[in-house]
Amino acid sequence: MVLIRKFEPEDLDQILQITFDTFPERYDPNVFISLHQACPNCFLVAEVVPGRIVGFLMGSKTDVDSARILLLAVKKNYRRRGIGSKILKMFLREMLLQNIKKVELEVRVDNELALNFYRKHGFYIVDIIPNFYYDNQNAYVLRKML
Ligand SMILES: CC(C)(COP(=O)(O)OP(=O)(O)OC[C@H]1O[C@@H](n2cnc3c(N)ncnc32)[C@H](O)[C@@H]1OP(=O)(O)O)[C@@H](O)C(=O)NCCC(=O)NCCS
């Protein structure tokens, strides 16, 4: 059983660990707190047993009718069990409730896994941003209209 719920500040250490294990970029923990304060409905976690977080999605509202997914990660041992899909679906539901019409995100052009995942959920490539990442790799911009 997986529970998808809103992020709470006590979850921060586990979220930082998952981020550290998943992404090469290093983020200031304050960024997570600030983004949560700016949009509590945009930050969701997946919990398998009380207090054990195995994935999360952190987003933000970029305009009155637009939102962005900034980070989405599921712990390696828990992947391919539908958890990422559950988090994403709940995020999209939350955004729809808040009259968001457009959700966008960036993905490394060689992240086939994520591209497959987002395509499966109706996202499509709308742009490419050269040198988007710290190691100069390009990003695809993906979009889904709600
Ligand atoms: C992307 C990610 C969140 C997906 O989470 P997940 O819980 O494994 O995803 P799901 O089990 O819901 O997968 C849904 C679908 O996505 C696609 N998919 C997921 N993992 C895949 C893989 N390794 N290879 C190909 N397709 C994949 C499949 O179509 C899958 O459906 P299926 O299992 O019925 O074939 C997870 O792989 C992850 O944390 N990746 C590293 C971080 C990352 O790249 N994040 C995205 C950029 S922010």
The ligand as an SDF file (V2000), in Angstrom:
LIG
                    3D

 48 50  0  0  0  0  0  0  0  0999 V2000
   10.7530    8.4990  -13.5880 C   0  0  0  0  0  0  0  0  0  0  0  0
   10.3760    7.7810  -12.2850 C   0  0  0  0  0  0  0  0  0  0  0  0
    9.8590    8.8100  -11.2840 C   0  0  0  0  0  0  0  0  0  0  0  0
    9.2400    6.7890  -12.6020 C   0  0  0  0  0  0  0  0  0  0  0  0
    8.7780    6.2310  -11.3810 O   0  0  0  0  0  0  0  0  0  0  0  0
    8.1780    4.7330  -11.3100 P   0  0  0  0  0  0  0  0  0  0  0  0
    7.4830    4.6030   -9.9950 O   0  0  0  0  0  0  0  0  0  0  0  0
    9.2230    3.7470  -11.6170 O   0  0  0  0  0  0  0  0  0  0  0  0
    7.1420    4.8000  -12.5120 O   0  0  0  0  0  0  0  0  0  0  0  0
    5.9020    3.8270  -12.8160 P   0  0  0  0  0  0  0  0  0  0  0  0
    6.1160    2.4860  -12.1900 O   0  0  0  0  0  0  0  0  0  0  0  0
    4.6630    4.5560  -12.4380 O   0  0  0  0  0  0  0  0  0  0  0  0
    6.0320    3.6850  -14.4180 O   0  0  0  0  0  0  0  0  0  0  0  0
    5.0230    4.1060  -15.2920 C   0  0  0  0  0  0  0  0  0  0  0  0
    5.4610    3.9080  -16.7160 C   0  0  0  0  0  0  0  0  0  0  0  0
    6.5900    4.7260  -17.0440 O   0  0  0  0  0  0  0  0  0  0  0  0
    7.4370    4.0200  -17.9730 C   0  0  0  0  0  0  0  0  0  0  0  0
    8.7020    3.6570  -17.3250 N   0  0  0  0  0  0  0  0  0  0  0  0
    9.0090    3.7360  -16.0250 C   0  0  0  0  0  0  0  0  0  0  0  0
   10.2680    3.2740  -15.8060 N   0  0  0  0  0  0  0  0  0  0  0  0
   10.7590    2.9070  -17.0050 C   0  0  0  0  0  0  0  0  0  0  0  0
   11.9900    2.3600  -17.4440 C   0  0  0  0  0  0  0  0  0  0  0  0
   12.9870    2.0660  -16.5890 N   0  0  0  0  0  0  0  0  0  0  0  0
   12.1690    2.1110  -18.7610 N   0  0  0  0  0  0  0  0  0  0  0  0
   11.1770    2.3780  -19.6390 C   0  0  0  0  0  0  0  0  0  0  0  0
    9.9710    2.8830  -19.2900 N   0  0  0  0  0  0  0  0  0  0  0  0
    9.7690    3.1570  -17.9960 C   0  0  0  0  0  0  0  0  0  0  0  0
    6.6990    2.7460  -18.3270 C   0  0  0  0  0  0  0  0  0  0  0  0
    5.8540    3.0420  -19.4150 O   0  0  0  0  0  0  0  0  0  0  0  0
    5.8900    2.5030  -17.0590 C   0  0  0  0  0  0  0  0  0  0  0  0
    4.7510    1.7110  -17.2720 O   0  0  0  0  0  0  0  0  0  0  0  0
    4.8640    0.0930  -17.1800 P   0  0  0  0  0  0  0  0  0  0  0  0
    5.6300   -0.2450  -15.9380 O   0  0  0  0  0  0  0  0  0  0  0  0
    3.4240   -0.3220  -17.1470 O   0  0  0  0  0  0  0  0  0  0  0  0
    5.5810   -0.3020  -18.4290 O   0  0  0  0  0  0  0  0  0  0  0  0
   11.5630    6.9810  -11.6730 C   0  0  0  0  0  0  0  0  0  0  0  0
   12.0590    6.1090  -12.6460 O   0  0  0  0  0  0  0  0  0  0  0  0
   12.7040    7.8480  -11.1780 C   0  0  0  0  0  0  0  0  0  0  0  0
   12.7350    8.2680  -10.0210 O   0  0  0  0  0  0  0  0  0  0  0  0
   13.6950    8.1150  -12.0670 N   0  0  0  0  0  0  0  0  0  0  0  0
   14.8750    8.9000  -11.6960 C   0  0  0  0  0  0  0  0  0  0  0  0
   14.5810   10.3670  -11.5630 C   0  0  0  0  0  0  0  0  0  0  0  0
   14.0510   10.9790  -12.8480 C   0  0  0  0  0  0  0  0  0  0  0  0
   14.5560   10.7380  -13.9230 O   0  0  0  0  0  0  0  0  0  0  0  0
   13.0020   11.8160  -12.6870 N   0  0  0  0  0  0  0  0  0  0  0  0
   12.3660   12.4890  -13.8270 C   0  0  0  0  0  0  0  0  0  0  0  0
   12.9700   13.7910  -14.1300 C   0  0  0  0  0  0  0  0  0  0  0  0
   12.5150   15.0090  -12.8900 S   0  0  0  0  0  0  0  0  0  0  0  0
  1  2  1  0
  2  3  1  0
  2  4  1  0
  2 36  1  0
  4  5  1  0
  5  6  1  0
  6  7  2  0
  6  8  1  0
  6  9  1  0
  9 10  1  0
 10 11  2  0
 10 12  1  0
 10 13  1  0
 13 14  1  0
 14 15  1  0
 15 16  1  0
 15 30  1  0
 16 17  1  0
 17 18  1  0
 17 28  1  0
 18 19  1  0
 18 27  1  0
 19 20  2  0
 20 21  1  0
 21 22  1  0
 21 27  2  0
 22 23  1  0
 22 24  2  0
 24 25  1  0
 25 26  2  0
 26 27  1  0
 28 29  1  0
 28 30  1  0
 30 31  1  0
 31 32  1  0
 32 33  2  0
 32 34  1  0
 32 35  1  0
 36 37  1  0
 36 38  1  0
 38 39  2  0
 38 40  1  0
 40 41  1  0
 41 42  1  0
 42 43  1  0
 43 44  2  0
 43 45  1  0
 45 46  1  0
 46 47  1  0
 47 48  1  0
M  END
$$$$
